[in-house]
């Protein structure tokens, strides 16, 4: 679970499922809808925030983490979970609880803040991942969950990303384009990308996106060591579809630098089924990097 992308983020996803299961009296791993068909608490939106001093790559073997989680209701088919993750090994001080207004401020030292927005979905056709429909289990208890203030609703963020393919507000006003028009392809891998029910695992998308970002990084003449030194301080990903084994994705990558500080970049990724307009995922990474000599 010390990996900087899919391994640790997959673990946090497990914590979301555990929190929802405990608070909503629902077996999230074995739930069925009213028709008796399997239904899954799928990830629709995922965000992880840190800082230049403490981010995903800061975690290592032996770190002791304190995790506080809180769920918020979004009706019978959706639920939001906020996780405040503090490394006591790195000197962090866990908060007394998870309060929305404090949570959405910049994280304090040695802290990661993760939000996951999940929706109950089922396959429209039993042996295909291409069409998924909303389908909550009858016993899902949600009315007792607190409501999130509207100003913090994840629907604002992922709705905009779906429309304009970035999570950044006014990217053209504050950023200059470093690279645009880069695309690469990836075929869903039966040996690594599927979860236990045959869907493309949500955490696999983080690795798929990172692979595309690395290829773009190389196209800019940057090396692997510099890539590992990047500090991804904010990452958002909206999952808009799933895919069958062997499906080929086309991933477009756009890189922008903040006009006032070129060491701060935003990297947008748009994942589609190759040869179609079908959106699979939209993501944005906010990155701090070391400028190379001459830049």
C-alpha positions as a Markdown table, in Angstrom:
| # | Residue | x | y | z |
|---|---|---|---|---|
| 1 | Unk | 0.0 | 0.0 | 0.0 |
| 2 | Unk | 3.0 | 2.3 | -0.2 |
| 3 | Unk | 2.7 | 2.8 | -3.9 |
| 4 | Unk | 2.3 | 6.4 | -5.1 |
| 5 | Unk | -0.7 | 5.8 | -7.4 |
| 6 | Unk | -3.0 | 2.8 | -7.7 |
| 7 | Unk | -1.9 | 0.7 | -4.7 |
| 8 | Unk | -2.4 | 3.3 | -2.0 |
| 9 | Unk | -5.4 | 4.9 | -3.7 |
| 10 | Unk | -7.0 | 1.4 | -4.0 |
| 11 | Unk | -6.5 | 1.0 | -0.2 |
| 12 | Unk | -8.3 | 4.3 | 0.4 |
| 13 | Unk | -11.1 | 3.1 | -1.8 |
| 14 | Unk | -11.4 | 0.0 | 0.4 |
| 15 | Unk | -11.8 | 2.4 | 3.4 |
| 16 | Unk | -14.6 | 4.2 | 1.6 |
| 17 | Unk | -16.4 | 0.9 | 1.1 |
| 18 | Unk | -15.8 | -0.1 | 4.8 |
| 19 | Unk | -17.2 | 3.3 | 6.0 |
| 20 | Unk | -20.3 | 3.1 | 3.8 |
| 21 | Unk | -20.9 | -0.5 | 4.8 |
| 22 | Unk | -20.7 | 0.3 | 8.5 |
| 23 | Unk | -22.8 | 3.5 | 8.4 |
| 24 | Unk | -25.4 | 2.3 | 6.0 |
| 25 | Unk | -25.9 | -1.3 | 7.1 |
| 26 | Unk | -25.1 | -2.5 | 3.6 |
| 27 | Unk | -22.9 | -5.3 | 2.3 |
| 28 | Unk | -21.2 | -3.2 | -0.3 |
| 29 | Unk | -19.3 | -6.3 | -1.6 |
| 30 | Unk | -22.3 | -8.5 | -2.1 |
| 31 | Unk | -25.2 | -6.1 | -2.7 |
| 32 | Unk | -28.0 | -6.8 | -5.1 |
| 33 | Unk | -30.7 | -4.6 | -6.5 |
| 34 | Unk | -34.5 | -5.1 | -6.4 |
| 35 | Unk | -34.3 | -7.5 | -9.3 |
| 36 | Unk | -31.7 | -9.7 | -7.6 |
| 37 | Unk | -28.9 | -8.6 | -9.9 |
| 38 | Unk | -25.5 | -7.7 | -8.5 |
| 39 | Unk | -25.0 | -3.9 | -7.9 |
| 40 | Unk | -21.7 | -2.2 | -7.2 |
| 41 | Unk | -20.7 | 0.9 | -5.2 |
| 42 | Unk | -18.6 | 2.2 | -8.1 |
| 43 | Unk | -16.3 | 5.2 | -7.9 |
| 44 | Unk | -17.5 | 8.2 | -10.0 |
| 45 | Unk | -15.2 | 10.9 | -8.7 |
| 46 | Unk | -12.0 | 10.7 | -6.7 |
| 47 | Unk | -9.7 | 13.5 | -5.4 |
| 48 | Unk | -6.6 | 13.4 | -3.4 |
| 49 | Unk | -4.8 | 16.5 | -2.1 |
| 50 | Unk | -1.5 | 17.1 | -0.3 |
| 51 | Unk | 1.2 | 19.7 | -0.4 |
| 52 | Unk | 4.6 | 20.3 | -1.8 |
| 53 | Unk | 6.1 | 18.8 | 1.5 |
| 54 | Unk | 3.7 | 15.9 | 1.8 |
| 55 | Unk | 2.1 | 14.1 | -1.1 |
| 56 | Unk | 1.4 | 10.6 | -2.4 |
| 57 | Unk | 5.1 | 9.8 | -3.0 |
| 58 | Unk | 6.0 | 10.9 | 0.5 |
| 59 | Unk | 4.5 | 7.7 | 1.9 |
| 60 | Unk | 6.9 | 4.8 | 2.5 |
| 61 | Unk | 7.4 | 1.5 | 4.4 |
| 62 | Unk | 6.7 | 1.7 | 8.1 |
| 63 | Unk | 4.6 | 4.9 | 8.1 |
| 64 | Unk | 1.9 | 5.0 | 10.7 |
| 65 | Unk | -1.3 | 6.7 | 9.5 |
| 66 | Unk | -4.3 | 7.9 | 11.3 |
| 67 | Unk | -7.4 | 7.8 | 9.2 |
| 68 | Unk | -10.6 | 9.7 | 10.0 |
| 69 | Unk | -13.6 | 9.1 | 7.6 |
| 70 | Unk | -17.0 | 10.6 | 7.3 |
| 71 | Unk | -19.8 | 9.9 | 4.9 |
| 72 | Unk | -22.4 | 12.4 | 3.4 |
| 73 | Unk | -25.7 | 11.6 | 1.8 |
| 74 | Unk | -26.6 | 12.3 | -1.8 |
| 75 | Unk | -29.8 | 10.4 | -2.1 |
| 76 | Unk | -30.5 | 6.7 | -2.6 |
| 77 | Unk | -28.0 | 6.1 | -5.3 |
| 78 | Unk | -24.9 | 8.1 | -4.3 |
| 79 | Unk | -22.7 | 8.7 | -1.3 |
| 80 | Unk | -19.6 | 10.9 | -0.6 |
| 81 | Unk | -16.8 | 9.9 | 1.8 |
| 82 | Unk | -14.2 | 12.2 | 3.1 |
| 83 | Unk | -10.9 | 10.8 | 4.5 |
| 84 | Unk | -8.4 | 12.8 | 6.5 |
| 85 | Unk | -5.2 | 10.8 | 6.5 |
| 86 | Unk | -2.4 | 12.0 | 8.8 |
| 87 | Unk | 1.1 | 10.5 | 9.0 |
| 88 | Unk | 2.0 | 10.5 | 12.7 |
| 89 | Unk | 5.4 | 9.2 | 11.6 |
| 90 | Unk | 6.0 | 12.5 | 9.7 |
| 91 | Unk | 4.8 | 14.5 | 12.7 |
| 92 | Unk | 1.2 | 15.2 | 11.6 |
| 93 | Unk | -1.5 | 15.9 | 14.2 |
| 94 | Unk | -4.9 | 14.3 | 13.4 |
| 95 | Unk | -7.9 | 16.5 | 13.7 |
| 96 | Unk | -10.7 | 15.9 | 16.2 |
| 97 | Unk | -13.1 | 15.1 | 13.4 |
| 98 | Unk | -13.9 | 15.6 | 9.7 |
| 99 | Unk | -15.7 | 18.9 | 9.2 |
| 100 | Unk | -16.4 | 20.0 | 5.6 |
| 101 | Unk | -15.3 | 23.7 | 5.9 |
| 102 | Unk | -12.0 | 22.7 | 7.4 |
| 103 | Unk | -11.5 | 19.7 | 5.1 |
| 104 | Unk | -11.7 | 21.8 | 1.9 |
| 105 | Unk | -9.0 | 24.2 | 3.1 |
| 106 | Unk | -5.3 | 23.4 | 2.2 |
| 107 | Unk | -4.2 | 20.3 | 4.1 |
| 108 | Unk | -2.0 | 20.8 | 7.2 |
| 109 | Unk | 1.5 | 19.3 | 7.4 |
| 110 | Unk | 1.9 | 15.5 | 6.9 |
| 111 | Unk | -1.8 | 15.2 | 5.8 |
| 112 | Unk | -3.5 | 13.9 | 2.7 |
| 113 | Unk | -7.2 | 14.6 | 2.1 |
| 114 | Unk | -9.1 | 12.3 | -0.1 |
| 115 | Unk | -12.7 | 12.5 | -1.2 |
| 116 | Unk | -14.6 | 9.7 | -3.1 |
| 117 | Unk | -18.0 | 10.0 | -4.6 |
| 118 | Unk | -19.6 | 6.6 | -5.3 |
| 119 | Unk | -22.7 | 5.6 | -7.1 |
| 120 | Unk | -24.6 | 2.3 | -7.1 |
| 121 | Unk | -24.4 | 0.8 | -10.6 |
| 122 | Unk | -25.3 | -2.5 | -12.3 |
| 123 | Unk | -24.6 | -4.0 | -15.7 |
| 124 | Unk | -27.4 | -3.5 | -18.3 |
| 125 | Unk | -26.2 | -6.7 | -20.0 |
| 126 | Unk | -24.9 | -9.5 | -17.8 |
| 127 | Unk | -21.6 | -10.1 | -19.6 |
| 128 | Unk | -20.7 | -6.6 | -20.8 |
| 129 | Unk | -19.2 | -3.5 | -19.0 |
| 130 | Unk | -20.1 | -1.1 | -21.8 |
| 131 | Unk | -23.5 | -0.1 | -20.5 |
| 132 | Unk | -24.0 | 0.5 | -16.7 |
| 133 | Unk | -27.1 | 1.8 | -15.1 |
| 134 | Unk | -27.9 | 3.3 | -11.7 |
| 135 | Unk | -29.3 | 0.6 | -9.4 |
| 136 | Unk | -29.2 | 0.8 | -5.6 |
| 137 | Unk | -29.9 | -2.1 | -3.3 |
| 138 | Unk | -33.2 | -1.9 | -1.4 |
| 139 | Unk | -31.6 | -2.0 | 2.0 |
| 140 | Unk | -29.2 | 0.9 | 1.5 |
| 141 | Unk | -29.8 | 3.3 | 4.5 |
| 142 | Unk | -28.9 | 6.8 | 3.7 |
| 143 | Unk | -31.5 | 9.2 | 5.2 |
| 144 | Unk | -29.5 | 9.6 | 8.4 |
| 145 | Unk | -26.3 | 10.7 | 6.7 |
| 146 | Unk | -25.4 | 14.4 | 7.0 |
| 147 | Unk | -25.7 | 16.7 | 4.0 |
| 148 | Unk | -22.6 | 18.4 | 2.5 |
| 149 | Unk | -22.9 | 22.2 | 2.1 |
| 150 | Unk | -23.7 | 22.9 | -1.5 |
| 151 | Unk | -20.5 | 25.0 | -2.0 |
| 152 | Unk | -18.4 | 21.8 | -1.6 |
| 153 | Unk | -20.5 | 19.5 | -3.7 |
| 154 | Unk | -18.4 | 17.3 | -6.0 |
| 155 | Unk | -21.0 | 17.6 | -8.7 |
| 156 | Unk | -19.8 | 21.1 | -9.4 |
| 157 | Unk | -16.3 | 19.9 | -10.0 |
| 158 | Unk | -17.0 | 16.7 | -12.1 |
| 159 | Unk | -19.8 | 18.4 | -14.0 |
| 160 | Unk | -17.5 | 21.1 | -15.2 |
| 161 | Unk | -14.8 | 18.5 | -16.0 |
| 162 | Unk | -17.2 | 16.5 | -18.1 |
| 163 | Unk | -18.1 | 19.6 | -20.1 |
| 164 | Unk | -14.7 | 21.2 | -20.6 |
| 165 | Unk | -12.3 | 18.3 | -20.0 |
| 166 | Unk | -10.4 | 19.9 | -17.2 |
| 167 | Unk | -11.0 | 20.5 | -13.5 |
| 168 | Unk | -9.2 | 23.8 | -13.6 |
| 169 | Unk | -11.3 | 27.0 | -13.6 |
| 170 | Unk | -10.3 | 29.5 | -16.3 |
| 171 | Unk | -7.2 | 27.6 | -17.5 |
| 172 | Unk | -6.6 | 30.0 | -20.3 |
| 173 | Unk | -6.6 | 33.0 | -18.0 |
| 174 | Unk | -4.0 | 31.8 | -15.5 |
| 175 | Unk | -1.9 | 29.2 | -17.5 |
| 176 | Unk | 0.0 | 29.0 | -20.7 |
| 177 | Unk | 0.0 | 25.9 | -22.8 |
| 178 | Unk | 3.2 | 23.9 | -22.7 |
| 179 | Unk | 2.0 | 21.0 | -24.9 |
| 180 | Unk | -1.3 | 20.2 | -26.5 |
| 181 | Unk | -2.5 | 17.6 | -29.0 |
| 182 | Unk | -0.5 | 14.6 | -27.6 |
| 183 | Unk | -2.3 | 11.3 | -27.7 |
| 184 | Unk | -1.4 | 7.7 | -26.8 |
| 185 | Unk | -3.2 | 4.4 | -26.6 |
| 186 | Unk | -3.7 | 1.7 | -24.0 |
| 187 | Unk | -5.4 | -1.7 | -24.2 |
| 188 | Unk | -7.3 | -2.9 | -21.2 |
| 189 | Unk | -5.1 | -5.6 | -19.7 |
| 190 | Unk | -6.8 | -8.8 | -18.5 |
| 191 | Unk | -3.9 | -9.6 | -16.2 |
| 192 | Unk | -3.9 | -6.4 | -14.2 |
| 193 | Unk | -6.8 | -4.0 | -14.8 |
| 194 | Unk | -9.9 | -6.0 | -13.8 |
| 195 | Unk | -11.4 | -6.3 | -10.3 |
| 196 | Unk | -13.1 | -9.4 | -8.8 |
| 197 | Unk | -16.3 | -8.9 | -10.6 |
| 198 | Unk | -14.8 | -8.3 | -14.1 |
| 199 | Unk | -15.1 | -4.5 | -14.2 |
| 200 | Unk | -12.0 | -2.3 | -14.9 |
| 201 | Unk | -10.8 | -1.5 | -11.4 |
| 202 | Unk | -11.1 | 2.1 | -10.5 |
| 203 | Unk | -7.6 | 2.3 | -9.2 |
| 204 | Unk | -6.2 | 0.9 | -12.5 |
| 205 | Unk | -7.2 | 4.2 | -14.2 |
| 206 | Unk | -4.7 | 6.1 | -12.1 |
| 207 | Unk | -1.9 | 3.9 | -13.5 |
| 208 | Unk | -3.3 | 4.1 | -17.0 |
| 209 | Unk | -3.4 | 7.9 | -16.7 |
| 210 | Unk | 0.1 | 8.0 | -15.2 |
| 211 | Unk | 1.5 | 5.9 | -18.1 |
| 212 | Unk | 0.0 | 8.4 | -20.6 |
| 213 | Unk | 1.4 | 11.4 | -18.6 |
| 214 | Unk | 4.9 | 9.7 | -18.5 |
| 215 | Unk | 4.8 | 9.3 | -22.3 |
| 216 | Unk | 4.0 | 12.9 | -22.7 |
| 217 | Unk | 6.7 | 13.8 | -20.2 |
| 218 | Unk | 9.2 | 11.9 | -22.4 |
| 219 | Unk | 7.9 | 13.6 | -25.5 |
| 220 | Unk | 8.9 | 16.9 | -23.9 |
| 221 | Unk | 12.5 | 15.7 | -23.5 |
| 222 | Unk | 12.2 | 15.1 | -19.7 |
| 223 | Unk | 13.7 | 12.0 | -18.0 |
| 224 | Unk | 12.4 | 9.4 | -15.6 |
| 225 | Unk | 14.3 | 10.8 | -12.6 |
| 226 | Unk | 12.7 | 14.2 | -13.0 |
| 227 | Unk | 9.3 | 12.5 | -13.3 |
| 228 | Unk | 9.8 | 10.8 | -10.0 |
| 229 | Unk | 10.8 | 14.1 | -8.4 |
| 230 | Unk | 7.5 | 15.6 | -9.4 |
| 231 | Unk | 5.1 | 16.5 | -6.5 |
| 232 | Unk | 1.5 | 15.8 | -7.4 |
| 233 | Unk | -0.2 | 18.0 | -4.9 |
| 234 | Unk | -3.8 | 17.7 | -6.2 |
| 235 | Unk | -5.2 | 15.0 | -8.4 |
| 236 | Unk | -8.8 | 14.7 | -9.6 |
| 237 | Unk | -10.4 | 11.9 | -11.7 |
| 238 | Unk | -14.0 | 11.5 | -12.9 |
| 239 | Unk | -15.0 | 8.0 | -14.0 |
| 240 | Unk | -17.6 | 8.2 | -16.8 |
| 241 | Unk | -17.7 | 4.7 | -18.1 |
| 242 | Unk | -16.2 | 1.2 | -18.0 |
| 243 | Unk | -14.9 | -1.1 | -20.7 |
| 244 | Unk | -14.6 | -4.8 | -21.7 |
| 245 | Unk | -11.3 | -6.7 | -21.8 |
| 246 | Unk | -9.3 | -5.8 | -24.9 |
| 247 | Unk | -10.9 | -2.4 | -25.3 |
| 248 | Unk | -8.3 | 0.2 | -26.6 |
| 249 | Unk | -8.3 | 3.6 | -25.0 |
| 250 | Unk | -7.0 | 6.8 | -26.6 |
| 251 | Unk | -5.7 | 9.2 | -24.0 |
| 252 | Unk | -5.2 | 12.9 | -24.8 |
| 253 | Unk | -2.7 | 14.8 | -22.6 |
| 254 | Unk | -2.5 | 18.6 | -22.2 |
| 255 | Unk | 0.1 | 20.3 | -20.2 |
| 256 | Unk | -0.1 | 23.9 | -18.9 |
| 257 | Unk | 2.2 | 26.0 | -16.7 |
| 258 | Unk | 1.1 | 28.7 | -14.4 |
| 259 | Unk | 2.0 | 32.0 | -16.0 |
| 260 | Unk | 3.3 | 33.4 | -12.7 |
| 261 | Unk | 5.4 | 30.3 | -11.9 |
| 262 | Unk | 6.3 | 27.8 | -14.7 |
| 263 | Unk | 7.4 | 25.3 | -12.0 |
| 264 | Unk | 3.7 | 24.7 | -11.3 |
| 265 | Unk | 1.9 | 22.7 | -14.0 |
| 266 | Unk | -1.5 | 21.3 | -14.6 |
| 267 | Unk | -1.8 | 18.1 | -16.6 |
| 268 | Unk | -5.2 | 17.2 | -18.1 |
| 269 | Unk | -6.0 | 13.7 | -19.4 |
| 270 | Unk | -9.0 | 12.7 | -21.4 |
| 271 | Unk | -9.6 | 9.0 | -21.8 |
| 272 | Unk | -11.9 | 7.8 | -24.7 |
| 273 | Unk | -12.6 | 4.5 | -26.3 |
| 274 | Unk | -10.3 | 4.7 | -29.3 |
| 275 | Unk | -11.9 | 5.7 | -32.6 |
| 276 | Unk | -15.1 | 7.0 | -30.8 |
| 277 | Unk | -16.2 | 10.0 | -28.9 |
| 278 | Unk | -17.2 | 7.8 | -25.8 |
| 279 | Unk | -15.7 | 9.4 | -22.7 |
| 280 | Unk | -14.3 | 7.0 | -20.1 |
| 281 | Unk | -12.5 | 9.4 | -17.7 |
| 282 | Unk | -11.3 | 12.9 | -17.3 |
| 283 | Unk | -8.5 | 13.8 | -15.0 |
| 284 | Unk | -6.4 | 16.8 | -13.8 |
| 285 | Unk | -3.1 | 16.7 | -11.9 |
| 286 | Unk | -1.6 | 19.8 | -10.3 |
| 287 | Unk | 2.1 | 19.3 | -10.2 |
| 288 | Unk | 5.1 | 21.0 | -8.7 |
| 289 | Unk | 8.4 | 20.2 | -10.5 |
| 290 | Unk | 12.0 | 21.2 | -10.4 |
| 291 | Unk | 12.9 | 23.4 | -13.4 |
| 292 | Unk | 15.8 | 22.1 | -15.3 |
| 293 | Unk | 18.8 | 24.3 | -16.1 |
| 294 | Unk | 17.9 | 26.6 | -19.0 |
| 295 | Unk | 14.1 | 26.4 | -18.6 |
